[in-house]
Amino acid sequence: MNYDSFVKLRGVGCLALIAVPIALLVIRSNANKASVPLPREAPVATSVGTQVPPPSASEGESNTLSDVDREVLRMQKEPLDKGTPDAKGPKWRVKNGSVVIELRCDKDKGYTGWNRAKIDANNNKQFDEAWTFKKDGTVERRVAPADDQNYTQTFVLDGEKWVAK
């Protein structure tokens, strides 16, 4: 093998050492993006192109539970060791597609299970819903229809339906 061939072969080898890990990283990150988001009612597009959940029922009407609602209720029953420690108590954050669910336990207020949840339906770092699981078993859901964390609608869970408060 002459010197020119050796230099070319060495260059190809170095390029492969750089390109292969980058290709694997790209493939792995695209595989993570392929996860299926939790189903939710048909989203509504806003003027800035983001998507928010559809408007909730008005006063006196009721909504049935969505698949995301059922997932939050299921997660609320999970043990606290699923979360990570925080100053006020454990925090558990789950991302599934574009939906982010964050649960918290306020141990300093005497809770022994997940007592608060927030949902970001479009992963824009603005929570669309804030839930409170009260000690008496009541579940309260506050909704920000404008996707601005300004919770203007409040609902209480009654069996399988949300009833406007």
CNS distance restraints for C-alpha pairs under 8 A (distance, minus, plus):
assign (resid   1 and name CA) (resid   5 and name CA) 6.42 0.50 0.50
assign (resid   1 and name CA) (resid   6 and name CA) 6.75 0.50 0.50
assign (resid   2 and name CA) (resid   6 and name CA) 6.41 0.50 0.50
assign (resid   3 and name CA) (resid   7 and name CA) 6.24 0.50 0.50
assign (resid   4 and name CA) (resid   8 and name CA) 6.28 0.50 0.50
assign (resid   5 and name CA) (resid   9 and name CA) 6.06 0.50 0.50
assign (resid   6 and name CA) (resid  10 and name CA) 6.04 0.50 0.50
assign (resid   7 and name CA) (resid  11 and name CA) 6.14 0.50 0.50
assign (resid   8 and name CA) (resid  12 and name CA) 6.28 0.50 0.50
assign (resid   9 and name CA) (resid  13 and name CA) 6.20 0.50 0.50
assign (resid  10 and name CA) (resid  14 and name CA) 6.21 0.50 0.50
assign (resid  11 and name CA) (resid  15 and name CA) 6.10 0.50 0.50
assign (resid  12 and name CA) (resid  16 and name CA) 6.11 0.50 0.50
assign (resid  13 and name CA) (resid  17 and name CA) 6.28 0.50 0.50
assign (resid  14 and name CA) (resid  18 and name CA) 6.47 0.50 0.50
assign (resid  15 and name CA) (resid  19 and name CA) 5.97 0.50 0.50
assign (resid  16 and name CA) (resid  20 and name CA) 5.72 0.50 0.50
assign (resid  17 and name CA) (resid  21 and name CA) 7.11 0.50 0.50
assign (resid  18 and name CA) (resid  22 and name CA) 6.71 0.50 0.50
assign (resid  19 and name CA) (resid  23 and name CA) 6.06 0.50 0.50
assign (resid  20 and name CA) (resid  24 and name CA) 6.19 0.50 0.50
assign (resid  21 and name CA) (resid  25 and name CA) 6.12 0.50 0.50
assign (resid  22 and name CA) (resid  26 and name CA) 6.27 0.50 0.50
assign (resid  23 and name CA) (resid  27 and name CA) 6.16 0.50 0.50
assign (resid  24 and name CA) (resid  28 and name CA) 6.03 0.50 0.50
assign (resid  25 and name CA) (resid  29 and name CA) 6.13 0.50 0.50
assign (resid  26 and name CA) (resid  30 and name CA) 6.18 0.50 0.50
assign (resid  27 and name CA) (resid  31 and name CA) 6.20 0.50 0.50
assign (resid  28 and name CA) (resid  32 and name CA) 6.43 0.50 0.50
assign (resid  29 and name CA) (resid  33 and name CA) 6.48 0.50 0.50
assign (resid  30 and name CA) (resid  34 and name CA) 6.42 0.50 0.50
assign (resid  31 and name CA) (resid  35 and name CA) 7.42 0.50 0.50
assign (resid  33 and name CA) (resid  97 and name CA) 7.04 0.50 0.50
assign (resid  34 and name CA) (resid  97 and name CA) 7.81 0.50 0.50
assign (resid  35 and name CA) (resid  96 and name CA) 6.88 0.50 0.50
assign (resid  35 and name CA) (resid  97 and name CA) 5.76 0.50 0.50
assign (resid  36 and name CA) (resid  96 and name CA) 6.95 0.50 0.50
assign (resid  36 and name CA) (resid  97 and name CA) 5.67 0.50 0.50
assign (resid  37 and name CA) (resid  96 and name CA) 5.11 0.50 0.50
assign (resid  37 and name CA) (resid  97 and name CA) 3.94 0.50 0.50
assign (resid  37 and name CA) (resid  98 and name CA) 6.02 0.50 0.50
assign (resid  37 and name CA) (resid  99 and name CA) 6.50 0.50 0.50
assign (resid  38 and name CA) (resid  67 and name CA) 6.99 0.50 0.50
assign (resid  38 and name CA) (resid  68 and name CA) 6.14 0.50 0.50
assign (resid  38 and name CA) (resid  96 and name CA) 6.35 0.50 0.50
assign (resid  38 and name CA) (resid  97 and name CA) 7.01 0.50 0.50
assign (resid  38 and name CA) (resid  99 and name CA) 6.79 0.50 0.50
assign (resid  39 and name CA) (resid  66 and name CA) 7.88 0.50 0.50
assign (resid  39 and name CA) (resid  67 and name CA) 5.91 0.50 0.50
assign (resid  39 and name CA) (resid  68 and name CA) 6.58 0.50 0.50
assign (resid  40 and name CA) (resid  53 and name CA) 7.76 0.50 0.50
assign (resid  40 and name CA) (resid  66 and name CA) 6.13 0.50 0.50
assign (resid  40 and name CA) (resid  67 and name CA) 6.16 0.50 0.50
assign (resid  40 and name CA) (resid  68 and name CA) 6.15 0.50 0.50
assign (resid  41 and name CA) (resid  53 and name CA) 6.91 0.50 0.50
assign (resid  41 and name CA) (resid  54 and name CA) 7.01 0.50 0.50
assign (resid  41 and name CA) (resid  66 and name CA) 6.99 0.50 0.50
assign (resid  42 and name CA) (resid  53 and name CA) 7.12 0.50 0.50
assign (resid  42 and name CA) (resid  54 and name CA) 6.77 0.50 0.50
assign (resid  43 and name CA) (resid  51 and name CA) 5.75 0.50 0.50
assign (resid  43 and name CA) (resid  52 and name CA) 5.56 0.50 0.50
assign (resid  43 and name CA) (resid  53 and name CA) 4.85 0.50 0.50
assign (resid  43 and name CA) (resid  54 and name CA) 5.63 0.50 0.50
assign (resid  44 and name CA) (resid  51 and name CA) 5.50 0.50 0.50
assign (resid  44 and name CA) (resid  52 and name CA) 5.62 0.50 0.50
assign (resid  44 and name CA) (resid  53 and name CA) 6.23 0.50 0.50
assign (resid  44 and name CA) (resid  54 and name CA) 5.69 0.50 0.50
assign (resid  45 and name CA) (resid  49 and name CA) 5.79 0.50 0.50
assign (resid  45 and name CA) (resid  50 and name CA) 5.85 0.50 0.50
assign (resid  45 and name CA) (resid  51 and name CA) 4.68 0.50 0.50
assign (resid  45 and name CA) (resid  52 and name CA) 6.72 0.50 0.50
assign (resid  46 and name CA) (resid  50 and name CA) 5.65 0.50 0.50
assign (resid  46 and name CA) (resid  51 and name CA) 6.12 0.50 0.50
assign (resid  46 and name CA) (resid  52 and name CA) 7.36 0.50 0.50
assign (resid  50 and name CA) (resid 122 and name CA) 7.23 0.50 0.50
assign (resid  50 and name CA) (resid 124 and name CA) 7.96 0.50 0.50
assign (resid  51 and name CA) (resid 121 and name CA) 7.87 0.50 0.50
assign (resid  51 and name CA) (resid 122 and name CA) 6.02 0.50 0.50
assign (resid  52 and name CA) (resid 121 and name CA) 6.45 0.50 0.50
assign (resid  52 and name CA) (resid 122 and name CA) 6.48 0.50 0.50
assign (resid  52 and name CA) (resid 128 and name CA) 7.36 0.50 0.50
assign (resid  52 and name CA) (resid 145 and name CA) 7.49 0.50 0.50
assign (resid  52 and name CA) (resid 146 and name CA) 7.63 0.50 0.50
assign (resid  52 and name CA) (resid 147 and name CA) 6.27 0.50 0.50
assign (resid  53 and name CA) (resid 121 and name CA) 6.80 0.50 0.50
assign (resid  53 and name CA) (resid 128 and name CA) 7.71 0.50 0.50
assign (resid  53 and name CA) (resid 145 and name CA) 7.49 0.50 0.50
assign (resid  54 and name CA) (resid 145 and name CA) 7.66 0.50 0.50
assign (resid  55 and name CA) (resid 145 and name CA) 5.97 0.50 0.50
assign (resid  56 and name CA) (resid  63 and name CA) 7.30 0.50 0.50
assign (resid  56 and name CA) (resid 143 and name CA) 7.79 0.50 0.50
assign (resid  56 and name CA) (resid 145 and name CA) 7.68 0.50 0.50
assign (resid  56 and name CA) (resid 153 and name CA) 7.81 0.50 0.50
assign (resid  57 and name CA) (resid  61 and name CA) 5.41 0.50 0.50
assign (resid  57 and name CA) (resid  62 and name CA) 5.82 0.50 0.50
assign (resid  57 and name CA) (resid  63 and name CA) 6.26 0.50 0.50
assign (resid  57 and name CA) (resid 164 and name CA) 6.98 0.50 0.50
assign (resid  58 and name CA) (resid  62 and name CA) 7.88 0.50 0.50
assign (resid  58 and name CA) (resid 164 and name CA) 6.69 0.50 0.50
assign (resid  59 and name CA) (resid 164 and name CA) 5.33 0.50 0.50
assign (resid  59 and name CA) (resid 165 and name CA) 7.19 0.50 0.50
assign (resid  60 and name CA) (resid 163 and name CA) 7.08 0.50 0.50
assign (resid  60 and name CA) (resid 164 and name CA) 5.89 0.50 0.50
assign (resid  61 and name CA) (resid 163 and name CA) 6.46 0.50 0.50
assign (resid  61 and name CA) (resid 164 and name CA) 6.44 0.50 0.50
assign (resid  62 and name CA) (resid 161 and name CA) 6.06 0.50 0.50
assign (resid  62 and name CA) (resid 162 and name CA) 5.21 0.50 0.50
assign (resid  62 and name CA) (resid 163 and name CA) 4.60 0.50 0.50
assign (resid  62 and name CA) (resid 164 and name CA) 6.44 0.50 0.50
assign (resid  63 and name CA) (resid 161 and name CA) 5.22 0.50 0.50
assign (resid  63 and name CA) (resid 162 and name CA) 4.88 0.50 0.50
assign (resid  63 and name CA) (resid 163 and name CA) 6.78 0.50 0.50
assign (resid  64 and name CA) (resid 160 and name CA) 5.84 0.50 0.50
assign (resid  64 and name CA) (resid 161 and name CA) 4.25 0.50 0.50
assign (resid  64 and name CA) (resid 162 and name CA) 6.14 0.50 0.50
assign (resid  65 and name CA) (resid  69 and name CA) 5.63 0.50 0.50
assign (resid  65 and name CA) (resid  70 and name CA) 6.48 0.50 0.50
assign (resid  65 and name CA) (resid 160 and name CA) 5.91 0.50 0.50
assign (resid  65 and name CA) (resid 161 and name CA) 5.85 0.50 0.50
assign (resid  65 and name CA) (resid 162 and name CA) 7.10 0.50 0.50
assign (resid  66 and name CA) (resid  70 and name CA) 6.32 0.50 0.50
assign (resid  67 and name CA) (resid  71 and name CA) 6.18 0.50 0.50
assign (resid  68 and name CA) (resid  72 and name CA) 6.24 0.50 0.50
assign (resid  69 and name CA) (resid  73 and name CA) 6.27 0.50 0.50
assign (resid  70 and name CA) (resid  74 and name CA) 6.11 0.50 0.50
assign (resid  71 and name CA) (resid  75 and name CA) 6.07 0.50 0.50
assign (resid  72 and name CA) (resid  76 and name CA) 6.04 0.50 0.50
assign (resid  72 and name CA) (resid 101 and name CA) 7.38 0.50 0.50
assign (resid  72 and name CA) (resid 117 and name CA) 7.63 0.50 0.50
assign (resid  73 and name CA) (resid  77 and name CA) 6.88 0.50 0.50
assign (resid  74 and name CA) (resid  78 and name CA) 7.14 0.50 0.50
assign (resid  76 and name CA) (resid 103 and name CA) 7.44 0.50 0.50
assign (resid  76 and name CA) (resid 113 and name CA) 7.52 0.50 0.50
assign (resid  76 and name CA) (resid 114 and name CA) 5.48 0.50 0.50
assign (resid  76 and name CA) (resid 115 and name CA) 7.58 0.50 0.50
assign (resid  77 and name CA) (resid 113 and name CA) 7.55 0.50 0.50
assign (resid  77 and name CA) (resid 114 and name CA) 7.41 0.50 0.50
assign (resid  78 and name CA) (resid  82 and name CA) 7.35 0.50 0.50
assign (resid  79 and name CA) (resid 113 and name CA) 7.13 0.50 0.50
assign (resid  80 and name CA) (resid  90 and name CA) 6.60 0.50 0.50
assign (resid  80 and name CA) (resid 105 and name CA) 7.75 0.50 0.50
assign (resid  80 and name CA) (resid 113 and name CA) 6.38 0.50 0.50
assign (resid  80 and name CA) (resid 114 and name CA) 6.97 0.50 0.50
assign (resid  81 and name CA) (resid  90 and name CA) 7.83 0.50 0.50
assign (resid  82 and name CA) (resid  92 and name CA) 6.56 0.50 0.50
assign (resid  83 and name CA) (resid  90 and name CA) 5.36 0.50 0.50
assign (resid  83 and name CA) (resid  91 and name CA) 4.95 0.50 0.50
assign (resid  83 and name CA) (resid  92 and name CA) 4.09 0.50 0.50
assign (resid  83 and name CA) (resid  93 and name CA) 7.45 0.50 0.50
assign (resid  84 and name CA) (resid  90 and name CA) 5.27 0.50 0.50
assign (resid  84 and name CA) (resid  91 and name CA) 5.36 0.50 0.50
assign (resid  84 and name CA) (resid  92 and name CA) 6.25 0.50 0.50
assign (resid  85 and name CA) (resid  89 and name CA) 6.01 0.50 0.50
assign (resid  85 and name CA) (resid  90 and name CA) 4.47 0.50 0.50
assign (resid  85 and name CA) (resid  91 and name CA) 6.40 0.50 0.50
assign (resid  86 and name CA) (resid  90 and name CA) 5.27 0.50 0.50
assign (resid  86 and name CA) (resid  91 and name CA) 6.37 0.50 0.50
assign (resid  88 and name CA) (resid 105 and name CA) 7.65 0.50 0.50
assign (resid  88 and name CA) (resid 106 and name CA) 5.75 0.50 0.50
assign (resid  88 and name CA) (resid 107 and name CA) 6.34 0.50 0.50
assign (resid  88 and name CA) (resid 108 and name CA) 5.93 0.50 0.50
assign (resid  89 and name CA) (resid 104 and name CA) 7.01 0.50 0.50
assign (resid  89 and name CA) (resid 105 and name CA) 5.33 0.50 0.50
assign (resid  89 and name CA) (resid 106 and name CA) 5.26 0.50 0.50
assign (resid  89 and name CA) (resid 107 and name CA) 5.13 0.50 0.50
assign (resid  89 and name CA) (resid 108 and name CA) 7.00 0.50 0.50
assign (resid  90 and name CA) (resid 104 and name CA) 5.86 0.50 0.50
assign (resid  90 and name CA) (resid 105 and name CA) 5.52 0.50 0.50
assign (resid  90 and name CA) (resid 106 and name CA) 7.63 0.50 0.50
assign (resid  90 and name CA) (resid 107 and name CA) 7.95 0.50 0.50
assign (resid  91 and name CA) (resid 102 and name CA) 7.16 0.50 0.50
assign (resid  91 and name CA) (resid 103 and name CA) 5.76 0.50 0.50
assign (resid  91 and name CA) (resid 104 and name CA) 4.53 0.50 0.50
assign (resid  91 and name CA) (resid 105 and name CA) 6.65 0.50 0.50
assign (resid  92 and name CA) (resid 102 and name CA) 5.63 0.50 0.50
assign (resid  92 and name CA) (resid 103 and name CA) 5.06 0.50 0.50
assign (resid  92 and name CA) (resid 104 and name CA) 6.35 0.50 0.50
assign (resid  93 and name CA) (resid 100 and name CA) 7.14 0.50 0.50
assign (resid  93 and name CA) (resid 101 and name CA) 5.79 0.50 0.50
assign (resid  93 and name CA) (resid 102 and name CA) 4.29 0.50 0.50
assign (resid  93 and name CA) (resid 103 and name CA) 6.35 0.50 0.50
assign (resid  94 and name CA) (resid 100 and name CA) 5.78 0.50 0.50
assign (resid  94 and name CA) (resid 101 and name CA) 5.22 0.50 0.50
assign (resid  94 and name CA) (resid 102 and name CA) 6.29 0.50 0.50
assign (resid  95 and name CA) (resid  99 and name CA) 5.82 0.50 0.50
assign (resid  95 and name CA) (resid 100 and name CA) 4.43 0.50 0.50
assign (resid  95 and name CA) (resid 101 and name CA) 6.35 0.50 0.50
assign (resid  96 and name CA) (resid 100 and name CA) 6.43 0.50 0.50
assign (resid  98 and name CA) (resid 121 and name CA) 6.42 0.50 0.50
assign (resid  98 and name CA) (resid 122 and name CA) 5.07 0.50 0.50
assign (resid  98 and name CA) (resid 123 and name CA) 5.25 0.50 0.50
assign (resid  99 and name CA) (resid 119 and name CA) 7.17 0.50 0.50
assign (resid  99 and name CA) (resid 120 and name CA) 5.77 0.50 0.50
assign (resid  99 and name CA) (resid 121 and name CA) 4.51 0.50 0.50
assign (resid  99 and name CA) (resid 122 and name CA) 5.68 0.50 0.50
assign (resid  99 and name CA) (resid 123 and name CA) 5.92 0.50 0.50
assign (resid 100 and name CA) (resid 119 and name CA) 5.73 0.50 0.50
assign (resid 100 and name CA) (resid 120 and name CA) 4.99 0.50 0.50
assign (resid 100 and name CA) (resid 121 and name CA) 6.36 0.50 0.50
assign (resid 100 and name CA) (resid 122 and name CA) 7.67 0.50 0.50
assign (resid 100 and name CA) (resid 123 and name CA) 6.13 0.50 0.50
assign (resid 101 and name CA) (resid 117 and name CA) 6.97 0.50 0.50
assign (resid 101 and name CA) (resid 118 and name CA) 5.85 0.50 0.50
assign (resid 101 and name CA) (resid 119 and name CA) 4.72 0.50 0.50
assign (resid 101 and name CA) (resid 120 and name CA) 6.54 0.50 0.50
assign (resid 102 and name CA) (resid 117 and name CA) 5.47 0.50 0.50
assign (resid 102 and name CA) (resid 118 and name CA) 5.18 0.50 0.50
assign (resid 102 and name CA) (resid 119 and name CA) 6.48 0.50 0.50
assign (resid 103 and name CA) (resid 114 and name CA) 6.22 0.50 0.50
assign (resid 103 and name CA) (resid 115 and name CA) 7.48 0.50 0.50
assign (resid 103 and name CA) (resid 116 and name CA) 5.64 0.50 0.50
assign (resid 103 and name CA) (resid 117 and name CA) 4.31 0.50 0.50
assign (resid 103 and name CA) (resid 118 and name CA) 6.55 0.50 0.50
assign (resid 104 and name CA) (resid 114 and name CA) 5.44 0.50 0.50
assign (resid 104 and name CA) (resid 115 and name CA) 6.22 0.50 0.50
assign (resid 104 and name CA) (resid 116 and name CA) 5.19 0.50 0.50
assign (resid 104 and name CA) (resid 117 and name CA) 6.30 0.50 0.50
assign (resid 105 and name CA) (resid 111 and name CA) 6.44 0.50 0.50
assign (resid 105 and name CA) (resid 112 and name CA) 7.11 0.50 0.50
assign (resid 105 and name CA) (resid 113 and name CA) 5.93 0.50 0.50
assign (resid 105 and name CA) (resid 114 and name CA) 4.49 0.50 0.50
assign (resid 105 and name CA) (resid 115 and name CA) 5.28 0.50 0.50
assign (resid 105 and name CA) (resid 116 and name CA) 6.51 0.50 0.50
assign (resid 106 and name CA) (resid 110 and name CA) 6.83 0.50 0.50
assign (resid 106 and name CA) (resid 111 and name CA) 5.65 0.50 0.50
assign (resid 106 and name CA) (resid 112 and name CA) 7.92 0.50 0.50
assign (resid 106 and name CA) (resid 114 and name CA) 7.73 0.50 0.50
assign (resid 106 and name CA) (resid 115 and name CA) 6.87 0.50 0.50
assign (resid 107 and name CA) (resid 111 and name CA) 4.91 0.50 0.50
assign (resid 107 and name CA) (resid 112 and name CA) 6.27 0.50 0.50
assign (resid 111 and name CA) (resid 115 and name CA) 6.92 0.50 0.50
assign (resid 111 and name CA) (resid 135 and name CA) 7.84 0.50 0.50
assign (resid 114 and name CA) (resid 133 and name CA) 7.53 0.50 0.50
assign (resid 115 and name CA) (resid 132 and name CA) 5.85 0.50 0.50
assign (resid 115 and name CA) (resid 133 and name CA) 4.63 0.50 0.50
assign (resid 115 and name CA) (resid 134 and name CA) 6.67 0.50 0.50
assign (resid 116 and name CA) (resid 130 and name CA) 7.39 0.50 0.50
assign (resid 116 and name CA) (resid 131 and name CA) 5.58 0.50 0.50
assign (resid 116 and name CA) (resid 132 and name CA) 4.70 0.50 0.50
assign (resid 116 and name CA) (resid 133 and name CA) 5.99 0.50 0.50
assign (resid 117 and name CA) (resid 130 and name CA) 5.81 0.50 0.50
assign (resid 117 and name CA) (resid 131 and name CA) 4.91 0.50 0.50
assign (resid 117 and name CA) (resid 132 and name CA) 6.58 0.50 0.50
assign (resid 118 and name CA) (resid 127 and name CA) 6.21 0.50 0.50
assign (resid 118 and name CA) (resid 128 and name CA) 7.51 0.50 0.50
assign (resid 118 and name CA) (resid 129 and name CA) 5.54 0.50 0.50
assign (resid 118 and name CA) (resid 130 and name CA) 4.42 0.50 0.50
assign (resid 118 and name CA) (resid 131 and name CA) 6.08 0.50 0.50
assign (resid 119 and name CA) (resid 127 and name CA) 5.46 0.50 0.50
assign (resid 119 and name CA) (resid 128 and name CA) 5.77 0.50 0.50
assign (resid 119 and name CA) (resid 129 and name CA) 5.12 0.50 0.50
assign (resid 119 and name CA) (resid 130 and name CA) 6.56 0.50 0.50
assign (resid 120 and name CA) (resid 124 and name CA) 7.08 0.50 0.50
assign (resid 120 and name CA) (resid 125 and name CA) 6.75 0.50 0.50
assign (resid 120 and name CA) (resid 126 and name CA) 6.17 0.50 0.50
assign (resid 120 and name CA) (resid 127 and name CA) 4.33 0.50 0.50
assign (resid 120 and name CA) (resid 128 and name CA) 5.21 0.50 0.50
assign (resid 120 and name CA) (resid 129 and name CA) 6.99 0.50 0.50
assign (resid 121 and name CA) (resid 127 and name CA) 7.46 0.50 0.50
assign (resid 121 and name CA) (resid 128 and name CA) 6.43 0.50 0.50
assign (resid 126 and name CA) (resid 147 and name CA) 6.35 0.50 0.50
assign (resid 126 and name CA) (resid 148 and name CA) 6.03 0.50 0.50
assign (resid 126 and name CA) (resid 149 and name CA) 6.02 0.50 0.50
assign (resid 127 and name CA) (resid 144 and name CA) 7.80 0.50 0.50
assign (resid 127 and name CA) (resid 147 and name CA) 6.85 0.50 0.50
assign (resid 127 and name CA) (resid 148 and name CA) 7.31 0.50 0.50
assign (resid 127 and name CA) (resid 149 and name CA) 5.59 0.50 0.50
assign (resid 128 and name CA) (resid 143 and name CA) 5.99 0.50 0.50
assign (resid 128 and name CA) (resid 144 and name CA) 5.17 0.50 0.50
assign (resid 128 and name CA) (resid 145 and name CA) 7.07 0.50 0.50
assign (resid 128 and name CA) (resid 147 and name CA) 5.22 0.50 0.50
assign (resid 128 and name CA) (resid 148 and name CA) 7.22 0.50 0.50
assign (resid 128 and name CA) (resid 149 and name CA) 6.14 0.50 0.50
assign (resid 129 and name CA) (resid 141 and name CA) 6.78 0.50 0.50
assign (resid 129 and name CA) (resid 142 and name CA) 5.58 0.50 0.50
assign (resid 129 and name CA) (resid 143 and name CA) 4.55 0.50 0.50
assign (resid 129 and name CA) (resid 144 and name CA) 6.12 0.50 0.50
assign (resid 129 and name CA) (resid 149 and name CA) 7.65 0.50 0.50
assign (resid 129 and name CA) (resid 151 and name CA) 7.42 0.50 0.50
assign (resid 130 and name CA) (resid 141 and name CA) 5.87 0.50 0.50
assign (resid 130 and name CA) (resid 142 and name CA) 5.15 0.50 0.50
assign (resid 130 and name CA) (resid 143 and name CA) 6.61 0.50 0.50
assign (resid 130 and name CA) (resid 151 and name CA) 7.86 0.50 0.50
assign (resid 131 and name CA) (resid 139 and name CA) 6.99 0.50 0.50
assign (resid 131 and name CA) (resid 140 and name CA) 5.53 0.50 0.50
assign (resid 131 and name CA) (resid 141 and name CA) 4.43 0.50 0.50
assign (resid 131 and name CA) (resid 142 and name CA) 6.17 0.50 0.50
assign (resid 132 and name CA) (resid 139 and name CA) 5.77 0.50 0.50
assign (resid 132 and name CA) (resid 140 and name CA) 5.14 0.50 0.50
assign (resid 132 and name CA) (resid 141 and name CA) 6.57 0.50 0.50
assign (resid 133 and name CA) (resid 137 and name CA) 6.59 0.50 0.50
assign (resid 133 and name CA) (resid 138 and name CA) 6.08 0.50 0.50
assign (resid 133 and name CA) (resid 139 and name CA) 4.73 0.50 0.50
assign (resid 133 and name CA) (resid 140 and name CA) 6.61 0.50 0.50
assign (resid 134 and name CA) (resid 138 and name CA) 5.27 0.50 0.50
assign (resid 134 and name CA) (resid 139 and name CA) 6.28 0.50 0.50
assign (resid 134 and name CA) (resid 140 and name CA) 7.87 0.50 0.50
assign (resid 138 and name CA) (resid 156 and name CA) 7.22 0.50 0.50
assign (resid 138 and name CA) (resid 157 and name CA) 7.06 0.50 0.50
assign (resid 139 and name CA) (resid 156 and name CA) 5.81 0.50 0.50
assign (resid 139 and name CA) (resid 157 and name CA) 5.48 0.50 0.50
assign (resid 140 and name CA) (resid 154 and name CA) 7.07 0.50 0.50
assign (resid 140 and name CA) (resid 155 and name CA) 5.78 0.50 0.50
assign (resid 140 and name CA) (resid 156 and name CA) 4.60 0.50 0.50
assign (resid 140 and name CA) (resid 157 and name CA) 6.48 0.50 0.50
assign (resid 141 and name CA) (resid 154 and name CA) 5.69 0.50 0.50
assign (resid 141 and name CA) (resid 155 and name CA) 5.06 0.50 0.50
assign (resid 141 and name CA) (resid 156 and name CA) 6.17 0.50 0.50
assign (resid 141 and name CA) (resid 157 and name CA) 7.74 0.50 0.50
assign (resid 142 and name CA) (resid 151 and name CA) 5.57 0.50 0.50
assign (resid 142 and name CA) (resid 152 and name CA) 7.09 0.50 0.50
assign (resid 142 and name CA) (resid 153 and name CA) 5.60 0.50 0.50
assign (resid 142 and name CA) (resid 154 and name CA) 4.41 0.50 0.50
assign (resid 142 and name CA) (resid 155 and name CA) 6.33 0.50 0.50
assign (resid 143 and name CA) (resid 150 and name CA) 7.86 0.50 0.50
assign (resid 143 and name CA) (resid 151 and name CA) 4.93 0.50 0.50
assign (resid 143 and name CA) (resid 152 and name CA) 6.28 0.50 0.50
assign (resid 143 and name CA) (resid 153 and name CA) 5.12 0.50 0.50
assign (resid 143 and name CA) (resid 154 and name CA) 6.33 0.50 0.50
assign (resid 144 and name CA) (resid 148 and name CA) 6.28 0.50 0.50
assign (resid 144 and name CA) (resid 149 and name CA) 5.47 0.50 0.50
assign (resid 144 and name CA) (resid 150 and name CA) 5.17 0.50 0.50
assign (resid 144 and name CA) (resid 151 and name CA) 4.16 0.50 0.50
assign (resid 144 and name CA) (resid 152 and name CA) 5.86 0.50 0.50
assign (resid 144 and name CA) (resid 153 and name CA) 6.81 0.50 0.50
assign (resid 145 and name CA) (resid 151 and name CA) 7.46 0.50 0.50
assign (resid 145 and name CA) (resid 152 and name CA) 7.43 0.50 0.50
assign (resid 145 and name CA) (resid 153 and name CA) 7.75 0.50 0.50
assign (resid 146 and name CA) (resid 150 and name CA) 7.57 0.50 0.50
assign (resid 153 and name CA) (resid 164 and name CA) 7.62 0.50 0.50
assign (resid 154 and name CA) (resid 164 and name CA) 6.02 0.50 0.50
assign (resid 154 and name CA) (resid 165 and name CA) 5.54 0.50 0.50
assign (resid 155 and name CA) (resid 162 and name CA) 5.61 0.50 0.50
assign (resid 155 and name CA) (resid 163 and name CA) 5.19 0.50 0.50
assign (resid 155 and name CA) (resid 164 and name CA) 4.38 0.50 0.50
assign (resid 155 and name CA) (resid 165 and name CA) 5.12 0.50 0.50
assign (resid 156 and name CA) (resid 162 and name CA) 5.52 0.50 0.50
assign (resid 156 and name CA) (resid 163 and name CA) 5.32 0.50 0.50
assign (resid 156 and name CA) (resid 164 and name CA) 6.53 0.50 0.50
assign (resid 156 and name CA) (resid 165 and name CA) 6.41 0.50 0.50
assign (resid 157 and name CA) (resid 161 and name CA) 5.81 0.50 0.50
assign (resid 157 and name CA) (resid 162 and name CA) 4.66 0.50 0.50
assign (resid 157 and name CA) (resid 163 and name CA) 6.31 0.50 0.50
assign (resid 158 and name CA) (resid 162 and name CA) 6.04 0.50 0.50
assign (resid 158 and name CA) (resid 163 and name CA) 6.58 0.50 0.50
